[in-house]
Amino acid sequence: MKIRSPFDRSDLRIKKKDKVLEIGSGHNPSFRSNVIVEKFVESNYHRCGDVNIYAHQRFINADGEKLPFKDKEFDYVICNQVLEHVDDPIAFVNEQSRVAKRGYIETPSLLGEYLFPKKSHKWVILDIDNQLVMFEKSKMPGNYQNNYGELFLNYLPYQSLVYKLLWLTEGDLMINRYEWVDSIDVIVNPDDEYYLSFFTQPWNLEMTKKLYPQRRLAKEIVKLSSALLHLIKVSVKNKLKKQRPINLLGYINKRSG
């Protein structure tokens, strides 16, 4: 069950003593994770760079659809930008809710996939009615060849405060941010016309308001203020962080040395 949409991975409700698993952390693992799981270690086809790991973390080469852990072995599981790649989404999310009590899933939204598409992405995903609704990308109308990621991912987030605040206050424009407890609600390749229309039809005003509900001015001000405060906290925290992750080869050498 979805409980909230955090600002980002720095805004998760992880307790101090929680044991945290991260699936598919790639080149940018969360410092809070205790255990890292990666399926592909010899290819970066599904990643933006080589696998990195912090010194305090344990690395396991495993498939997210068949995790080698006991039921509820973890308090929290992080899955950032991975669900859109998987072959069997139902098996993948069921494994997360099996091994952990709570967690966070982040994926590109439908608009995000249009703006910065990846060939390795199999699914286009929308958060509708607190459910992650997934539609096979190969069935989607439209052009997924023009990649504007250099602008929206690599330039504006580091150059424009206004864009940073937009990313936080209207984050669901680009990404789905899904923090859950107990279970994860997923619909795959819906036949229902209601859900299907969001992927195959032009959005009218009613559909737009469904995905991005209107907010009153007072709530807008609170949202903007909270986003600005979050940016300040993250900036200070990053400046104080002394540790840096190491690549997989360095991790293996350190463990065997």
C-alpha positions in Angstrom: 0.0 0.0 0.0 1.4 3.4 -1.0 1.8 5.8 2.0 3.4 8.9 0.4 5.4 10.4 -2.4 8.8 11.5 -0.9 10.8 14.3 -2.4 13.6 11.8 -3.3 15.8 9.1 -1.8 17.0 11.6 0.8 13.5 11.9 2.2 12.7 8.3 3.1 11.2 7.2 6.4 14.0 4.9 7.4 14.6 4.4 11.1 18.1 4.5 12.6 18.2 0.8 13.4 16.5 -0.4 10.2 18.2 -3.0 8.1 18.1 -1.7 4.5 18.3 -3.6 1.2 18.9 -1.9 -2.1 18.1 -3.5 -5.4 19.9 -2.4 -8.5 21.8 0.5 -7.0 24.1 0.8 -10.0 26.7 3.6 -9.9 24.8 5.6 -7.3 24.0 3.5 -4.2 22.1 5.0 -1.2 24.6 5.5 1.7 21.9 4.2 4.1 21.7 0.8 2.5 23.3 -2.1 4.3 23.1 -4.7 1.5 23.4 -4.1 -2.2 21.9 -6.5 -4.9 22.9 -6.3 -8.6 21.9 -8.7 -11.3 24.2 -7.6 -14.1 27.8 -7.1 -13.1 29.6 -7.4 -16.4 27.5 -5.0 -18.5 26.3 -1.4 -18.0 23.5 -1.8 -20.5 21.0 -1.2 -17.8 23.0 1.4 -15.9 24.7 4.8 -16.4 28.0 3.6 -15.1 29.9 0.9 -13.2 28.6 -0.6 -10.0 29.7 1.4 -6.9 29.6 0.3 -3.3 30.3 2.0 0.0 32.8 0.3 2.3 30.2 -0.5 5.0 27.9 -2.3 2.5 27.6 -6.0 1.6 27.3 -6.8 -2.1 25.3 -9.7 -3.5 25.0 -10.7 -7.1 21.4 -11.9 -7.5 18.2 -11.5 -9.5 15.6 -9.2 -8.1 12.9 -11.6 -9.1 14.4 -14.4 -7.0 16.1 -12.8 -3.9 18.2 -15.0 -1.7 16.8 -13.7 1.6 14.3 -14.9 4.2 10.8 -13.5 4.6 10.9 -10.0 6.2 14.7 -10.2 6.6 14.9 -6.5 6.0 13.0 -3.5 7.5 13.2 -1.4 4.3 14.1 -1.9 0.6 15.1 0.7 -1.9 14.5 0.2 -5.6 15.6 3.2 -7.6 15.1 3.3 -11.4 15.0 -0.5 -11.8 11.3 -1.6 -12.2 11.1 -0.2 -15.7 13.8 -2.7 -16.8 12.5 -6.0 -15.4 11.0 -9.0 -17.3 8.4 -10.0 -14.7 7.2 -6.9 -12.7 4.8 -8.9 -10.5 7.5 -11.3 -9.4 9.9 -8.5 -8.9 7.7 -6.4 -6.6 6.3 -9.5 -4.8 9.9 -10.3 -3.8 10.4 -6.9 -2.3 7.3 -7.1 -0.2 8.3 -10.6 0.8 11.8 -9.8 2.1 11.0 -6.3 3.5 8.3 -4.6 5.6 8.5 -1.3 3.9 10.2 0.3 0.9 10.6 2.9 -1.8 10.2 2.5 -5.6 11.2 5.2 -8.1 10.8 5.0 -11.8 10.5 7.4 -14.8 7.0 8.6 -15.4 5.4 8.4 -18.8 6.5 12.0 -19.5 9.9 11.3 -18.1 10.3 8.4 -20.5 9.4 10.6 -23.4 12.0 13.2 -22.4 14.9 10.9 -21.5 14.2 7.5 -22.9 16.4 4.5 -22.5 16.6 1.5 -24.8 16.9 -0.8 -21.8 13.5 0.3 -20.4 10.8 -2.3 -21.1 7.9 -0.5 -19.3 6.3 2.9 -19.2 4.8 3.6 -15.8 2.3 5.9 -14.2 1.1 6.2 -10.6 -2.7 6.2 -10.9 -4.9 5.8 -7.8 -1.8 4.9 -5.7 -1.1 2.0 -8.0 2.0 1.6 -10.3 0.3 1.0 -13.7 2.8 -0.4 -16.2 2.4 -0.6 -19.9 4.7 -2.3 -22.3 6.8 0.4 -24.0 6.8 -1.5 -27.4 3.0 -1.0 -27.5 3.2 2.8 -26.8 2.5 5.3 -29.6 5.0 8.1 -30.1 8.7 8.7 -30.7 11.2 7.5 -28.1 14.3 8.3 -30.1 14.9 11.9 -29.1 16.7 12.0 -25.7 16.7 15.3 -23.8 18.3 13.8 -20.7 21.4 16.1 -21.1 19.1 19.1 -20.5 16.6 17.7 -18.0 18.9 15.3 -16.0 22.4 16.6 -16.3 22.2 20.3 -16.8 19.1 22.0 -15.3 19.2 20.1 -11.9 22.7 21.6 -11.3 22.1 25.1 -12.8 18.6 26.2 -12.0 17.1 26.6 -8.5 13.7 27.1 -10.1 14.0 23.8 -11.9 15.2 22.0 -8.8 12.1 23.3 -6.9 9.8 22.2 -9.8 11.4 18.8 -9.7 10.5 18.5 -6.0 7.1 20.3 -6.0 5.8 18.6 -9.1 8.1 15.6 -9.1 5.6 13.2 -10.6 5.9 15.1 -13.9 9.2 13.3 -14.5 9.3 10.4 -12.0 7.1 8.1 -9.9 8.0 8.2 -6.2 6.2 5.4 -4.4 6.9 4.7 -0.7 5.0 1.7 0.5 4.2 -0.5 3.5 3.2 -4.2 3.6 2.5 -4.5 -0.2 3.0 -2.9 -3.6 0.0 -2.4 -5.8 0.9 -3.0 -9.5 -1.1 -3.3 -12.7 0.6 -4.7 -15.8 -0.6 -4.1 -19.3 -4.1 -3.1 -18.2 -7.2 -4.1 -20.3 -9.4 -1.7 -18.4 -10.2 1.3 -20.7 -9.8 3.7 -17.8 -6.1 2.8 -17.1 -5.4 2.1 -20.8 -6.5 5.5 -21.9 -3.6 7.2 -20.0 -1.1 5.4 -22.2 -2.9 5.4 -25.6 -5.1 8.5 -25.7 -4.5 12.3 -25.5 -4.9 13.6 -21.9 -7.9 15.8 -21.4 -8.4 18.1 -18.4 -10.0 15.5 -16.3 -7.2 13.0 -16.8 -4.6 15.7 -16.2 -6.2 16.7 -12.9 -6.4 13.0 -11.9 -2.6 12.6 -12.3 -1.7 16.1 -11.0 -4.4 17.3 -8.6 -5.0 21.0 -8.1 -3.7 22.6 -4.9 -4.8 25.7 -3.1 -2.4 28.7 -2.7 -1.8 27.9 1.0 -0.8 24.3 0.2 1.4 25.5 -2.7 3.3 27.8 -0.4 3.8 25.0 2.2 5.0 22.7 -0.6 7.4 25.2 -2.0 8.8 26.0 1.5 9.2 22.3 2.3 11.0 21.7 -1.0 13.4 24.6 -0.4 14.2 23.4 3.1 14.8 19.9 1.8 17.3 21.3 -0.8 19.2 23.1 1.9 19.3 20.0 4.2 20.5 17.8 1.3 23.2 20.3 0.3 24.5 20.6 3.8 24.5 16.8 4.3 26.4 16.2 1.0 29.1 18.7 2.0 29.6 16.9 5.3 29.7 13.5 3.8 33.3 12.2 3.9 32.9 8.7 2.4 32.8 8.0 -1.3 31.8 4.7 -2.9 34.3 2.4 -4.6 33.8 0.4 -7.7 33.0 -3.4 -7.7 36.6 -4.4 -8.4 37.9 -2.3 -5.6 35.3 -3.7 -3.3 36.2 -7.3 -4.2 39.9 -6.6 -3.7 39.3 -5.0 -0.3 37.2 -7.9 0.9 39.7 -10.5 -0.3 42.8 -8.6 0.9 
